[in-house]
Amino acid sequence: MDVLVNNAGTSWFGPTSELDEATFNDLFDGNVRAAYFLVAGIAPRMAERSSGSIINVASMAGQIGLAGGAAYGATKAALSSMARSWAAEFSPSGVRVNAVAAGPVYSTPGKSESTDRLGKTTLLGRGAQVEEIAEVIAFLASDKSSYITGATIAADGGRTAV
């Protein structure tokens, strides 16, 4: 395997007191645990070959406080943190590890209203199309980013810039 993109996951937003334990566990299982064990199984083989790229899809929610987003934001902050740690662990062997902190994305049918609302908080005043985030991921997977590792690239319409 040459490239691993940790993109699977789920979200939940709402008052902290309303998040049940099962949903909390699902958030961490899907967003953090799955990525961790995929990397644990794949990165050592990449390191043996001295090549590979791992990209975690994080979120602006992991870098800023969003009301109702404590648990989700924590999972996305964990993905950025793990990217830095995995870069320290695997990059000396030739494996680059980065994260993309995406802003609101029109990716889930039926959630365009929340994407519209969050998109208005970005400097560009809109949510992203899936293709805009995919281009950043493709760049990080390519040799064009051969000197980038341990970074979290903000693809959030400028939301975390100010």
C-alpha positions in Angstrom: 0.0 0.0 0.0 1.3 3.4 -1.0 -1.3 5.7 0.5 -3.6 5.5 3.5 -6.4 8.1 3.9 -8.1 7.9 7.2 -11.4 9.4 6.1 -14.1 7.2 7.6 -16.0 8.4 10.6 -19.1 10.0 12.0 -20.1 13.2 13.7 -22.5 14.2 16.5 -23.3 17.7 17.6 -25.4 18.8 20.5 -25.3 19.6 24.2 -22.6 17.7 26.1 -25.3 16.5 28.6 -27.3 14.9 25.8 -24.5 12.7 24.3 -25.0 9.1 25.5 -22.1 6.8 26.2 -22.8 4.5 23.2 -22.7 7.4 20.7 -19.6 8.8 22.4 -17.9 5.4 22.0 -19.1 5.2 18.4 -17.5 8.6 17.7 -14.1 7.5 19.1 -14.3 4.0 17.6 -15.0 5.4 14.1 -12.9 8.5 14.1 -9.9 7.6 16.3 -9.6 3.9 17.0 -10.1 2.8 13.4 -7.4 5.2 12.2 -5.0 4.1 14.9 -5.3 0.4 14.2 -5.1 0.9 10.4 -1.9 2.8 10.8 -0.6 0.2 13.3 -1.2 -2.5 10.6 -0.1 -0.6 7.5 2.6 2.0 8.4 5.3 -0.6 9.5 5.2 -2.1 6.0 5.4 1.3 4.4 8.4 2.0 6.6 10.1 -1.3 5.6 9.8 0.0 1.9 10.9 3.5 2.9 7.9 5.1 1.2 4.3 5.9 1.7 1.9 8.6 2.7 -0.7 8.6 5.4 -3.3 11.3 5.5 -5.8 11.8 8.4 -8.9 13.7 7.6 -9.3 16.0 10.7 -11.5 19.0 11.0 -11.5 22.7 12.0 -13.6 21.4 14.9 -10.4 19.9 16.3 -8.7 23.3 16.3 -11.5 25.7 17.5 -14.2 25.4 20.0 -17.7 24.8 18.6 -20.7 24.8 20.9 -22.1 21.3 20.9 -18.9 19.9 19.3 -16.8 18.8 22.3 -16.7 15.1 21.6 -16.5 15.4 17.8 -13.8 18.1 18.1 -11.8 15.9 20.4 -11.8 13.0 17.9 -10.6 15.4 15.2 -8.0 16.9 17.4 -6.8 13.4 18.1 -6.3 12.8 14.4 -4.1 15.8 14.1 -2.1 14.9 17.1 -1.7 11.3 15.9 -0.5 12.6 12.6 2.3 14.5 14.3 3.3 11.6 16.5 3.2 9.1 13.6 5.3 11.5 11.5 7.9 11.5 14.3 7.7 7.7 14.4 7.6 6.8 10.7 9.0 9.7 8.7 12.6 8.9 9.5 11.9 5.7 7.6 10.4 7.5 4.6 6.7 7.6 5.4 5.1 11.0 5.3 2.1 11.6 7.7 -0.1 14.6 7.6 -3.7 15.7 8.4 -6.2 17.9 6.6 -8.3 20.0 8.8 -11.4 20.4 6.7 -14.0 23.0 7.2 -17.7 22.5 6.6 -18.1 20.3 3.5 -21.2 19.5 1.4 -20.7 15.8 1.7 -23.6 14.3 3.6 -27.0 14.3 2.1 -29.5 16.1 4.3 -26.9 18.1 6.2 -26.6 21.0 3.7 -28.4 23.4 6.2 -25.7 22.9 8.8 -23.0 23.2 6.2 -24.5 26.4 5.0 -24.6 27.8 8.5 -21.0 26.8 9.4 -19.9 27.9 5.9 -21.0 31.4 6.6 -18.5 31.6 9.5 -15.5 31.0 7.2 -13.6 33.9 5.6 -14.8 32.7 2.2 -18.4 32.6 3.5 -19.3 29.2 2.2 -18.8 25.5 2.7 -16.5 23.4 0.6 -17.3 21.0 -2.1 -16.0 17.5 -1.6 -13.6 17.9 -4.6 -11.9 20.9 -2.9 -10.9 18.8 0.1 -10.0 15.8 -2.2 -7.5 18.0 -4.1 -5.6 18.8 -0.9 -5.6 15.1 0.0 -4.4 14.2 -3.5 -1.6 16.7 -3.2 -0.5 15.3 0.2 -0.5 11.8 -1.3 1.6 12.9 -4.3 5.3 13.4 -4.7 4.6 17.1 -5.0 4.4 17.2 -1.2 7.6 15.2 -0.7 8.9 17.7 1.9 5.7 17.9 4.0 5.3 15.7 7.0 3.8 16.1 10.5 1.6 19.0 9.2 -2.1 19.7 9.6 -3.2 21.6 6.5 -6.2 23.8 7.0 -8.7 23.5 4.2 -11.4 25.4 6.0 -12.1 28.5 4.0 -10.0 30.5 6.4 -12.1 29.7 9.4 -9.1 29.0 11.7 -7.0 31.8 10.3 -8.5 34.6 12.4 
